[in-house]
């Protein structure tokens, strides 16, 4: 479940909370806040269970993942799948407390989470598939607040997908050599020497898209721009970490990426509170 590694679920949480605030025009209420915080943690844990089962034959050949419970044999495959199903059911129970539109879209969120672990076997850019899975909290948030998913929500999903491609490409750069030997497809291998340039282009497009889309529903103030500037500064710092393509630098950039999303959310939330 990797509950001891919060970076993973925080990467899911910040864009989801940002969408909640945008959909509600400010604080969405304690009920929806708790539903989406707990639901995000549970679904990320369920996704880890499925991913570890799907990748168990690959993970045993990678030093960084060889000791994962399913890969090492400490946890049977059936037990891992039962745990994943239980976590997903608990998340679904939370969604049931919202409305039927959110419930309906929750099946799309589940489908994307199940498809991703297998996409790296046949898709040259599985990070884009992960981008859909890790951004599905955005339409879910709009469905829970507005009982509909407007075009803006899908535009935000597409924009957030660029951020996911950026940070998961950094993650893929860590295991580039192992993935090449195993025949796994990743964006780091597909992009080759254009990996760093593409990561930075995705960061730039994501931040520009975030600014442009937020302006449709919120008049940005100084706190919003402060959050945007903090996120941009982090993206530039990540360039310094990944430009040499060292394993340590790339993994550090990935591991700390949630702070970029945090800066954008905090800037938006504080700006909304001030303007409200």
N, C-alpha and C positions, 0 to 999 in steps of 0.2 A: 504493500500500500504506500510505502515511502512517506508516511506521515512525518518522519524525522527529517525530511528534506522539503521544506515548504516552498522552495523556489518554483517548483513545478506547478503547484496549484495557485500560487500568486500570479504566475503568468496568465493563467486563465481568469483569475479573479478581477484584476484591474480593468480590463476592457469590459467585462460584464457589469461591474459597478458603474463605470462611466456611462454605459448604455442605459442603466437604470436611472441615473441622474438626468440624462438627456430626455429620456422618455417621460419622466415625471416632472420635468422642469424644476428639479431640485431634489431635496430629500424624499425618497420614495415611501417612507414609513418603515417601522421596525419589522413588520411581518415579512415584506418582500426582501428586506435586507438580510434577515436571517435565513430565509428560504434559499437565496442565491449564494450566500456565503457557505452555508452548510452543504448545499447541493453541489457547488463547485468542488469542495474538498472531497465529497463522496464520489463524484463521477471521475475525478482525476485518479483517485485510488482504484476505482473499478477498472479504469483504462490501463493502469499499471499492471493489474492482474492479467488482463487479456494480452497485453503487450509481452509480458514475461513468458506466458505460455507460447505465444506465437513465435517468439525469438529464441526459445530455449536452446535450439540446436546451433544457432549462430553465437549466442552469448557465451557459450562454454569455450569458444576460441578467442575471446577478447578478454584481456587481463582485467579491464575495468569492470566487466559485467559477469565474470565467470563465477563469482560467489553469490549471485542472486539466488534466492531460496529455491525457485523452481529449477533453475539451471543446475545448481549444485546437488539437487535431489533431496534437499532438506524439507521441501514441501511438494506433495504429489500434485500432478496436473489437475486431477479432479477436484482436489481441495481448493486449489487456486481459482478454478472456474466457479466453484460454489461460492467462494468468498466474493468474487467479482460480481456474481449475480445478486448476492445479498446487498452489496453496496449500491448497485444500480437500482434495486427495488426500494431501498431506503430513500434514494434521491428522487425516485418517481413518486413516492408517498408525499414528499415535500411539494412537488409540482401539483399534486392533486388538490392542494390547499389554495391554488390560485384560480385559474379559469380554464375552460375547455380548449381555448385557442393555444395557451401555453402547453397544455397536456398534449395536444395534437402535434405540436412542433417538437416536443421532447423525444418523439420517436425518430425524428431526423437527427437530433443530437446524438442519440444512441447509435444510430446507423453509422454516422461519421466516425464515432469513436471505435466501432468494431472494424470498420474498413481499413483505417490507417495502418494497423500493425502488419497487414498483408500487402499494402501498396508498394512497399520497398522491394518486393519481389518482381514487379512488372512495370512500375512507373518510374521514369527517369527523375522526376521531382516529387518524391513522396512528401517533402516538406510542404508542398502546396496542399496536399490532402490533410496533413496535420493542421494547416492553417484554417481549413474549414472547421475541423473538429474543435480547435482551440478558440474559434471565434463564434461558435454557435450560441454561446451565452448572450450574444448581442440581440439576435432576433427573439430569443426566449425572453429576454428582459422586456422588450417592447410588447411582446404578446401578453406578458403578465401585467403590465401597466396599462396598456391601451386596448387590449383585446384584439389587436391586429398587428401585422408586421408591415409597416410602410416601406416604400422604396429607400428611404434614408437608412433604415436598419440594414438592408442588404448592401448599401454603399459603404456603411461603416464596417460590415463584415469583410467586404473585399479589401478595404483599406487596412484593416487589422491583419488580414492574411499576409500582407507584405511584411509586417513586423515579425510574424511567426516565421516566414521564410528566412528573414535576416538572422534571427537568433538560433533557429534550428540548423541553419547552414553552418553557423559557428560551431554548434554542437557536432555536426557531421564532420567538420574539419578535424576534430579531435581524433576520430576513429577512421580517418581516411585510409590509412594503410591496411588496417584490419578489414574494413569493408571491401576494399579492392580485392583482397585475397579470398574473401568469402563469396564474392559475386553479388553483394548487396548493392542496390542502386540508391544513391543519395545525391542531393544537389551539389555537395562538395566535389563529387567525382564527375558529375555531368558538366559542371561549370569549369572545371579544370583551373587554369590560371586566372580565370575571370571571377573566381569565388569572392575575393575581397571586394572587388569593384561592385559586384552584384549586391553583396551585403550592404554596402554603403548606399547604393542606389535605392535599395528597398527601404532603408532607414529614412532617406530623404523623401521618398514618395509617400511613405506612411505618415510622417510628420506634416508634410504639406497637405495631404488628404485629410488628416485629422482636423487641422486648422480650417480648411475650406468647408468641411461638412458641419462642424460644430457651429459655424457662423449662420447656418440655416435656421437653427433653433435657439441660439443663445448669442447675445451680444458680448463678445469677449472683452474682459477688462484686464487690468494690470496683473491680477493673480493668475488668470488663465495664461497670459503670455509669459509669466514667470515660470509656470510649470512647463510650458512648451520650450522655453529656453533651457531649463534644466535637463529636459529630455534630449534636446539637441546636443548639449554639452556632453552628455553621457555617450551618445552615438559617436561623437568625435573621439572620445576617450577609447571606445571600443575599437576604433580604427587602429589606434596605437597598439592595442593588445593583440589584434589579429593580423596585422600587416606582415609579420614575420612568419605567420602560420605555425607557430609553436603550439604544441598540445596544451601547455600550461596557460598561455595567453588566450587561446580560443575557448578553453573550458571556463576560464575566469570570466570572459565576456559573456558567455552563455549564462553562467550561474548568477551573475549580478544583473541580468537584463530586466528582472522584474522591477528594479528601481526606476527604470525608464517609464514603465507603465504606471508605477506609483506616482511619479512626478506629474504625469498628465492627468490622472484622476484627482489628485489632491488639488492641483491648480483649478480644475473644472469645478470641483465640489466647493472649494472656498470662494471661488468667483461667483458661483450661483448663490451661495449664502449671502454674500455681500450685496449682490444686485437685488436679491429678493427682499 
